[in-house]
Amino acid sequence: MSEIAITGLGVVSRLGSGAEAFWSGVLARDTAPPDRVPDPDARVPLPLYYLVPPEPSTADADLGPATRYTLRAGLEAGADARVDEVAPDRVAVVTGSSVGDARQVELVRAGQAASRPVASPPFEQASALAARLGAGAGAVNLSNACAGSGYAITLGAQMIRDGEADVVVAAGAEAYSRVTVAAFNRMGALGADRPRPFARDRAGVMLGEGAGAVVLETVAHARARGARIYARLAGSGWSCDAAHLTAPDPAGTQAARAMRAALAEAGAEPADVALIVPHATGTKLNDSTEAAAMAEVFGPRLGRIPLHNLKAIVGHLAGGAGALGTVLAALCLHHRTVPGNVPIAELDPECPVHLPTAPTALDSGVALVNAYAFGGNNISLALTGAPS
């Protein structure tokens, strides 16, 4: 099976634009209280979000925010990987998002924005990025809720292995919308302050805006054109709880199966895992379920594997979470460092995980990225370092 390389990275988050700003902010453990959304019609108890800083006015201002974030992250990743050197009809785009630009539809329906010819279709992010890149091999958008961009990455890798494309820009994005913040308020899943995944006193998820993007191609293709390789996508595992519309199966059986499948495809064992970027939303049930699943896979060693609680810094990007977690894992492997975690007061005894607050050396091994979603959709990605 062809080895898949990650040759470009792009990020938009509350830390700003660019993979470099993202990495610096994560290294600095740059956490902050959530923003209060500037939306007087968000009449909910907790109108809170981690918002992307205001951006300068551009020619893209008529596009919805999720599409703009996708463009910024995707174009950064494309430039990083020098995608413009590749024949356009051999380049594809695959994106993932939960609600995309639902905000634009809300504004139009409320009479607060001019009606558009097309009311923010869910595939707009993929088509806009493909148009800007001139990508002629395909433009696909997935809406597998919070696992969407993780699935987008694996679909992109499969397109390359099947010969449908030589290079795929895979991305995920999310932006503020009233329907999202209202739904999470109604479910009682939203926290009132900073997210604290795996902490005894965790109180809920904090949603975040932004996007993550990676460029995929075979190792052989990357080497032939002299592209930098950050890491390799060595394996992936899909599963579904098939248990509940929104809640995970507390046993974590299918989440564990996805992790094992990713490791098996990578030709790795649980003992080879040196980093986990967990889904870790900060809700009681999701964190304890993921901890149970990881304990099933890794046993007592779970308490020694460094985890990084990315959502404690940038919030939960929903459909963009898998892509952003993959960007972080690739940067960790590239820099051979796992950034320290935002400290928590006390670890939940039901979550026997290792959350080092100081940077940890990462000389070799597998980095595992988890993303879970409503509908019971689970995906795990296994990354390894760049080939020597």
C-alpha positions in Angstrom: 0.0 0.0 0.0 1.4 3.4 -1.0 2.7 5.5 1.9 0.8 8.8 2.3 2.8 11.9 3.2 1.6 15.1 4.8 3.4 17.9 2.9 1.4 21.1 3.7 -0.3 22.5 6.8 -2.8 25.4 7.3 -4.7 26.7 10.3 -7.2 29.4 11.3 -8.2 29.5 15.0 -8.6 31.8 18.0 -4.8 31.9 18.0 -4.9 33.7 14.6 -4.0 32.5 11.1 -1.1 30.3 10.1 0.4 27.0 11.3 3.3 28.9 12.9 1.0 31.1 15.0 -1.0 27.9 16.0 2.2 26.0 17.0 3.5 29.0 19.0 0.2 29.4 20.8 -0.1 25.7 21.6 3.5 25.7 22.9 2.7 28.7 25.1 -0.4 27.0 26.4 -2.3 30.1 25.3 -5.6 29.5 26.9 -8.3 32.2 27.5 -11.8 32.8 28.7 -14.4 32.2 25.9 -15.8 35.1 23.9 -19.3 36.4 24.3 -20.8 36.2 20.8 -21.6 39.7 19.4 -25.1 38.5 18.5 -28.0 40.2 20.4 -30.4 37.5 19.0 -28.4 34.7 20.7 -30.9 34.5 23.6 -29.4 31.5 25.4 -28.0 31.2 28.9 -24.4 30.7 27.6 -23.8 32.7 24.4 -20.1 31.7 24.5 -17.7 30.7 21.8 -14.0 30.8 21.0 -14.1 33.2 18.0 -11.5 33.8 15.3 -10.0 37.3 15.6 -11.6 39.8 13.2 -10.0 39.6 9.7 -9.2 42.4 7.4 -11.7 43.1 4.6 -11.0 41.1 1.5 -12.6 40.1 -1.8 -13.9 37.1 0.0 -16.0 39.2 2.4 -19.2 38.1 0.6 -18.5 34.4 1.5 -19.7 32.9 4.7 -17.1 32.7 7.6 -16.7 28.9 7.4 -15.9 29.2 3.7 -13.4 32.0 4.4 -11.7 30.0 7.1 -11.5 27.0 4.8 -9.9 29.2 2.1 -7.4 30.7 4.4 -6.3 27.3 5.9 -6.5 25.4 2.6 -4.6 28.0 0.6 -1.9 28.2 3.3 -1.5 24.4 3.2 -1.4 24.5 -0.6 1.3 27.2 -0.7 3.2 25.3 2.0 3.2 22.2 -0.2 3.7 24.1 -3.5 0.6 22.5 -4.9 0.7 25.0 -7.8 3.5 22.8 -9.2 1.1 19.9 -9.7 -1.1 19.5 -12.7 -4.5 21.0 -11.7 -6.4 17.9 -13.0 -4.4 15.8 -10.5 -5.4 17.9 -7.5 -8.6 17.3 -5.4 -10.2 18.9 -2.4 -12.1 17.1 0.4 -13.5 19.0 3.3 -15.6 18.3 6.4 -18.0 20.5 8.4 -20.9 20.1 10.7 -23.1 23.1 9.8 -20.8 25.0 7.4 -22.2 28.5 6.8 -25.5 28.1 8.6 -24.9 31.6 10.0 -25.4 33.1 6.6 -28.8 31.4 6.2 -29.8 32.6 9.7 -28.9 36.2 8.8 -30.9 36.1 5.6 -34.0 34.6 7.2 -33.8 37.2 10.0 -33.7 40.0 7.4 -30.2 41.0 8.7 -28.4 40.2 5.4 -29.1 40.4 1.7 -30.4 37.2 0.1 -27.8 35.3 -1.9 -28.3 33.5 -5.2 -27.4 30.3 -3.4 -28.1 29.9 0.3 -24.8 28.6 1.5 -25.0 25.0 0.3 -23.0 22.5 2.5 -20.5 21.9 -0.3 -19.6 25.5 -0.7 -16.3 25.2 1.3 -15.0 22.5 -0.9 -16.1 24.1 -4.2 -14.7 27.5 -3.2 -11.3 26.0 -2.3 -11.2 23.9 -5.4 -12.0 26.9 -7.6 -9.2 29.0 -5.9 -6.7 26.1 -6.3 -7.9 25.2 -9.8 -8.3 21.6 -8.5 -9.8 19.6 -11.3 -9.7 16.1 -9.8 -12.7 16.6 -7.5 -14.3 18.6 -4.8 -16.1 16.8 -2.0 -17.6 17.9 1.3 -18.5 15.5 4.1 -20.9 16.3 7.0 -20.1 13.6 9.5 -20.6 16.0 12.3 -17.5 16.3 14.6 -15.6 13.5 12.8 -16.2 15.1 9.3 -12.7 16.3 8.6 -11.1 13.1 10.0 -13.1 11.2 7.4 -12.2 13.8 4.8 -8.5 13.1 5.4 -8.9 9.3 5.0 -11.1 9.7 1.9 -8.4 12.0 0.4 -5.8 9.3 1.1 -8.0 6.7 -0.6 -8.5 8.9 -3.6 -4.7 9.0 -4.0 -4.3 5.3 -3.6 -7.0 4.7 -6.1 -5.3 6.9 -8.7 -8.1 9.5 -8.7 -5.7 12.3 -7.7 -2.0 12.8 -7.0 -2.5 15.5 -4.4 -5.4 16.1 -2.1 -6.0 19.2 0.1 -8.1 17.9 3.0 -9.6 20.4 5.4 -12.3 21.0 8.0 -13.9 24.2 9.2 -16.6 25.5 11.5 -18.0 29.0 12.3 -20.4 30.5 14.9 -24.1 30.0 14.3 -27.1 30.6 16.5 -28.4 27.1 15.8 -25.2 25.5 17.1 -24.9 27.5 20.3 -28.6 27.1 21.0 -28.4 23.3 20.4 -25.5 22.9 22.8 -27.2 25.1 25.4 -30.4 23.0 25.1 -28.4 19.8 25.5 -26.7 21.1 28.6 -23.3 20.3 27.0 -21.8 23.8 27.0 -19.5 24.9 29.7 -19.5 28.3 31.3 -15.7 28.9 31.2 -12.5 27.4 29.9 -12.8 23.8 28.8 -11.0 21.3 31.1 -11.0 17.9 29.4 -10.5 14.9 31.7 -10.6 17.1 34.8 -12.7 16.1 37.8 -14.5 19.5 37.7 -15.0 19.6 33.9 -18.2 21.3 33.1 -18.7 21.0 29.4 -17.5 21.8 25.9 -16.5 25.2 24.6 -17.2 25.5 20.8 -14.6 27.2 18.6 -14.3 28.7 15.2 -11.6 28.0 12.7 -10.2 25.6 10.2 -7.4 23.1 9.7 -6.0 21.8 6.5 -3.4 19.2 5.3 -2.0 18.4 1.9 -1.7 14.7 1.1 0.3 12.8 -1.5 2.4 9.6 -1.7 5.8 9.7 -0.2 7.2 8.8 -3.7 5.4 11.7 -5.3 6.6 14.2 -2.6 10.1 13.0 -3.0 10.0 13.3 -6.8 9.1 16.9 -6.6 11.2 17.8 -3.6 8.3 18.6 -1.2 8.9 18.8 2.5 7.3 15.9 4.5 6.0 16.7 7.9 4.7 13.3 8.8 3.1 10.2 7.2 -0.6 9.2 7.5 0.1 5.5 8.2 -3.4 4.2 9.1 -7.0 5.0 9.8 -9.9 3.3 11.5 -13.6 3.9 11.2 -16.5 2.7 13.4 -19.9 3.6 14.5 -21.5 3.1 18.0 -25.0 2.8 16.4 -26.3 3.5 19.9 -27.7 7.0 20.2 -28.3 10.1 18.1 -26.0 12.3 20.2 -24.5 10.4 23.1 -21.6 8.0 22.8 -21.9 4.4 23.9 -20.5 4.5 27.4 -18.7 1.2 26.9 -16.5 2.8 24.3 -16.2 -0.5 22.4 -16.5 0.9 18.9 -14.1 3.8 19.7 -11.6 1.3 20.8 -12.1 -0.7 17.6 -11.4 2.4 15.5 -8.1 2.9 17.4 -7.1 -0.7 16.9 -8.0 -0.6 13.2 -5.8 2.6 12.7 -2.9 0.9 14.4 -3.3 -2.3 12.5 -3.4 -0.5 9.1 -0.2 1.3 10.2 1.5 -2.0 11.0 1.8 -0.8 14.6 1.0 -2.1 18.1 -0.4 -0.2 21.1 3.1 -0.2 22.5 4.3 1.9 19.6 2.0 4.9 20.4 4.0 7.8 21.7 1.3 10.6 21.5 -2.5 10.8 21.6 -4.4 13.8 20.5 -7.8 12.8 22.0 -11.2 14.0 21.0 -11.5 15.2 24.7 -14.4 17.6 24.5 -14.6 18.4 28.2 -18.1 16.9 28.8 -18.6 14.3 31.5 -19.7 11.4 29.3 -17.5 12.0 26.3 -14.3 12.2 28.2 -15.0 9.2 30.5 -16.1 7.1 27.4 -12.9 8.0 25.5 -10.8 7.3 28.6 -12.5 3.8 28.9 -11.9 3.1 25.2 -8.2 4.1 25.5 -7.8 2.1 28.6 -9.2 -0.9 26.7 -6.6 -0.5 24.0 -3.5 0.6 26.0 -4.1 -0.9 29.4 -2.1 0.5 32.3 0.3 2.1 29.8 -2.3 4.8 29.1 -1.1 6.6 32.3 2.3 7.0 30.6 1.5 8.0 27.1 1.5 11.9 26.7 -1.9 13.2 25.6 -2.5 16.8 24.4 -5.8 18.5 25.3 -5.9 20.8 22.2 -9.5 21.8 22.8 -8.4 23.4 26.1 -6.7 26.0 24.0 -8.7 26.5 20.8 -12.1 25.0 21.7 -14.0 22.4 19.8 -14.1 23.0 16.1 -16.7 20.3 15.5 -16.3 19.3 11.9 -12.8 20.9 11.8 -11.6 19.0 14.9 -10.1 16.0 13.2 -8.1 18.1 10.7 -6.8 20.5 13.4 -5.8 17.5 15.6 -4.0 16.0 12.6 -2.1 19.3 12.0 -1.1 19.3 15.7 0.1 15.7 15.5 2.1 16.4 12.3 3.8 19.4 13.9 4.6 17.4 17.0 6.3 14.7 14.9 8.0 17.3 12.8 9.4 19.3 15.8 9.8 16.1 17.8 8.0 17.7 20.7 4.7 17.3 22.5 3.7 20.7 23.9 2.7 20.9 27.5 -1.0 20.9 28.5 -2.9 23.6 30.2 -2.8 22.6 33.9 -6.0 21.2 35.5 -6.7 21.2 39.2 -7.4 17.5 39.6 -7.7 14.6 37.2 -10.9 12.6 37.1 -10.2 9.2 38.6 -12.4 7.8 35.8 -9.9 9.2 33.3 -6.5 7.7 34.1 -4.6 9.6 31.4 -1.2 11.4 31.3 -1.4 15.2 30.7 2.1 16.5 31.1 2.2 20.3 31.6 5.8 20.6 30.3 6.9 19.8 26.7 7.8 16.1 26.1 10.4 14.8 23.6 8.9 12.8 20.8 11.8 11.0 19.1 9.8 8.2 17.4 6.6 6.2 17.5 3.0 6.7 16.4 0.8 9.7 17.0 -2.9 8.8 17.3 -5.6 11.3 16.6 -9.2 10.6 17.7 -12.4 12.3 16.5 -15.9 11.3 17.6 -19.3 12.6 16.5 -23.0 12.6 16.9 -24.5 9.5 15.4 -21.8 7.5 17.0 -19.3 8.1 14.2 -15.7 7.4 15.3 -12.4 7.8 13.5 -8.8 7.4 14.5 -5.8 8.4 12.5 -2.3 7.0 13.0 0.6 9.2 12.0 4.3 8.5 11.9 7.4 10.7 11.4 8.8 11.7 8.0 10.8 9.0 6.3 14.6 9.4 6.7 
